Amino acid sequence: MLSLGIDIGGTKIASGLVDAAGAVHEARSHLVEGPAETAFHQVLDLARSHLASYPIQHIGVVLPGGVDPKTRVVASAPHLGWTDMPLAQRLGAELNRGVHVENDANAAAWAEHRFGAGRGGDSTALITIGTGIGGGLVVDNRLLVGRHGLGGQLGHIPRVTGGHPCACGADGCWEQYASGSALRAEARRRNWRPGPITGEEVLSAAVHGDPAAVRLIEWVSGHLAHGLTTIAAFLDPGEVVLGGGLGSDKRFVEYVRAALDAFHPSPSRGPVTVVGAELGIHSGVIGAADLAATVGGSAPR
């Protein structure tokens, strides 16, 4: 039986039919065309087009935003203009099927745990390294979402007392020291070179032997490794999976592993196992579909 996964991103809506092995079929992608109600009807039309061609029992939808773990109401999705949006209920009523709604990072963590780099284990931590730090946590084969659906907001773990200000309103958050934007900001502070800077450029320069770039990558991977040891201490995951624009680069993963070697693991736990994400751009669709099939959607009203 195929399940439908829909991933609502900042600029596009991706969808696909996912089988029991996590393989994606009939993948589609459309640009997000307008404000709140327009986006809803895009998702609805996309779901209907899949349903017209295939017998689909389960439907999952994921998006970057807070989702109430009990009601599946989207508490906030600023890029869509949604506040307290009963997305699962509205889609379920229109499609006459249960719909499961989840945060996209949680869904990606679930997908990697089930079918990607964390498959076969009991617990997986996904850390996405991009503009900020995102991710999700699976503990004992259960997605950890927390009381308000905000579990796994790893980028806002306190890292440096009185450190760099964060957009969340706090100072010294982990993502201010171990993300792609943190790397770019530090490169500017150190006057690495004039003009716009990308994390990929710094990493590439480091790989090719630029001493200043090497120091920058070692700086960001060191902060990342420090946070990973904290996560390992209280979760003891089977694997820490790195994803996102910077984190999924195999060259960066090697720097992180080297930084972790500098820490002394607990003799009883052993070293932190860090691997790169495997599912790429399909992780949200796969996670959405499989969560719908595994957890079940909200009953249509």
N, C-alpha and C positions, 0 to 999 in steps of 0.2 A: 504494500500500500504506500502510495506517495503522499507526502505532506508538503504543504505550501509554506515557504518562508519568504517574508517581505522585510527588507532592510531599508528604513527611511533615513537617508543621510542628509548632510547639509545642503548638497546640491543635486542629488539624484536619489531615485528609488530603485533598488535592485530587488529582483525576485527570482525564485527558482523552485522547482519541484525536487524534493530530497527523498531518497529511498532509505531503507533501513540500514544501509552501510555508510550513509553520509555522503553519497555521491549526488551531485547536482545535475538536474536535467532541465531543459527548456529555460535556461537562464535568460533573463531580460533586464533591461535597464532603461529608465526614463528620467529626464531632468525634472526636478521639482519646479512646477510652473507658477506657483502663486501662493497667496496667503492661506490662512488656516483652513477654510472650508474647501478651497480648491485642492489643497494637498490631500484632504480626506477623500474627496471624490476620485482623485488619481489612484489612491490606494484601493478604493472600492472597485473602480473599473478594472484595475490590474488583477485583482482577485477574481472578479467575474470572468475575465478573459481566460484565466487558467482553469476555472471551474467548468467553463463551457466545453473544454477539450478533454479533461481528465477527471476520473473519479477521485476526488480529494476529500479525505475525512478530517484532517487536522490542519489548522491555519495558525501560523505564528507571525507576529509583527514585532519588530524591534526598532528602537530609535534612541538617539542621544538625549536623554532626559530622565527625570525622576518618575518612577512608576510605583504606585502603591501596591505592596505585595499581596494585599488581601482583595482589593476591589479591582485591580489592574487599571485604575484610572491614571491617566498621564498627568501627574501633578504639575510638571513644568517641562515644556520643550520650546525654549525661546526662539530657536531658528524657524519653527513652524508657527509661532504665535499661539501655541496651545497652553492653556492653564486649566487644570481640573477637567481635562478632556476625557469623557468616558469612551475611549476608543474601542475597547474590547466589546462593550455593550452595543455601541452603535453599529460596528461592523457585523457583530453576531446577529443582530436583528435584521440587517439588510441581506445577509448571506444565509441566514437560517442554519448557522453552524457555530460551534464554540470557537472563540478566538483567544489565543494567549498573547499578551503584550508584555514585553520585557525591555529593560535597558540594553542597548546594543553591546556594551562592553561585557556585561554579564553573559549575554548570549554567545559572544565570541569565546569567552572563557569556557563555557559549557561545550562548545563545538570542539575546541582544542582538546578538552578533557576526554570527550567521547570518541573523536575520530582523528585527532591531530597529534601533536607532539606529546600530549599527556595521556594518550590512550593506554588502557591496560592498568592504570594506577587507580588509587583511591582518592587522591587529593592532588589538585593542580592549582597553581597560581599563575594567572596570565598578567603580565605587565606590558602595557603598550607604551612605547616611547615615541612620542611625536611632539606636537606643539606643547603638550603637557604630558602628564603621566596618568594613564587610565588603567583599566584592567578589571578583573573579576576573580573570584575565589570559589573553588569547588572543594568542599571538605567532606570526606567520607561519602563521596558520590552524591552530595547534595550541594546545590548552588546556594552560596551564602549571600543573602540579600539584605538582612537586617530588618529592624522594626519598621523603618520608613522607606525601605527599598534602596537605601544609600550605602549598603555594605560594599566593600571593595573600592571605595574612593581613595585609592592608595596614594595618589599624588599629593594629598593634603595631610599625610603623616608629618608631624613636626620633625624637622631635620636640624635646623640651626637656630638657636635662641637669638632673637633679635636680628634675624637674617633678612634676606631680600624680601620685599613685600610681594604678596601673592594676590591674584585677582579675587580670591575668596574672602579677602579682608584680613587674613592672618599674615604673619611674617615667618620666613624661614621654612616654608613647606618644601617637601621633598622635590616636587617638580620644578622648583626654582633652582635646583642644583643638578638634576639628573635627567633633564628632558632635552629635546631638540632646541627649544627656545632658550633654555638655560645655556646650552652650548654656544648658541649664536651670541647671546648677551655677554658671556664671558670672553668670547673671541673679540668682541668690540671693546670690552674693558681693557683687554691686553693689547689692543691695536694690532691684531694679527695681520690684517690687511684692510685697505680702504674699500668702501662700497658695500653693497649687500652681501651677506654671507649665508650659506646654507650649511646644515649639519653634514650633508653628503660631501660638500667641498672640503670641510675640515677633516672628515674621516679619510677621504681619498688622499689628501695631502699627507696625513699621518702615515698611511700605508706606504706611501712613496718616500718616506724618510724625512719629511719636514719636521725639524726638532720642536718648533713652537706648536705645530699641529699635534704632534705626539703628546706634548704636555697637556694640551687642551682635552684630548680624548681621554688621557689618563685621569684628568681632573673629573670629568663627567662620569666616567666608568667607575671611578673610586667612590663617588657619592652614591651611584646606583648600587654598587656592591654592598656598601654599608647598609643601605635600606633593605636590600635583599636578605642580609643576615638577620635583620630584625624580623622580617616576615617569616623566615625559616624558623626562628626561635619560638614563635608562638603558634605557627601553623604546621610545621614539619611536613611540607608538601612533598609529594613524590618528585615533581619537577617544577621548576620555575620556568615558564615559557615567556620568551621575549618576543613581542610583536610591535607593530607600528612602523612608521617610516624609517626610523633609525634602528629600533630594536630588532627588526627582522633581518638586518644586514649581517651576514655571517662574519664579516670582518669585525664588526662592533661586538658581536657575541664573544669573539675570542679575547678582545680587550677586557670585557666584563669578567670572563673566566680568570684571566690573569690577575685582575684586581681582587677577586674572591680568594685567590691562592694566598694573598697577603694576610687574610684573616685566619684565625685559629679556630676550627670548628669544634663543637662539643664532641668528645670521644664517643659518646653514645649515639649521636646523630650522624656524624660524618659530614663531609663537605656538601655544600649546596649544589644541586645538579641544575645547570642552566642550559636550556636548549632553545633554538629558534622556532618560532611559530611556523606551521606547515600549511595552513588552509588559506592564507592570503585574503583576497578580496571577497571570497565566498563565506568567510567565517560567520558573518552576521546572518546570512540566509540559512546556512546549515544549522546554526544555533537556534534561530527562530523556529524553524520547522521541527527540529528534534525536541525542543522544549514543549512545543504544542502537542507532539505525539506522546511525550513522556509524562509531562505534568498535566496536560489537558487544558482546554480552553474554558473561558468563562461561558456559562450557559447563556444562550441568546435570550434577550428579553423582548 
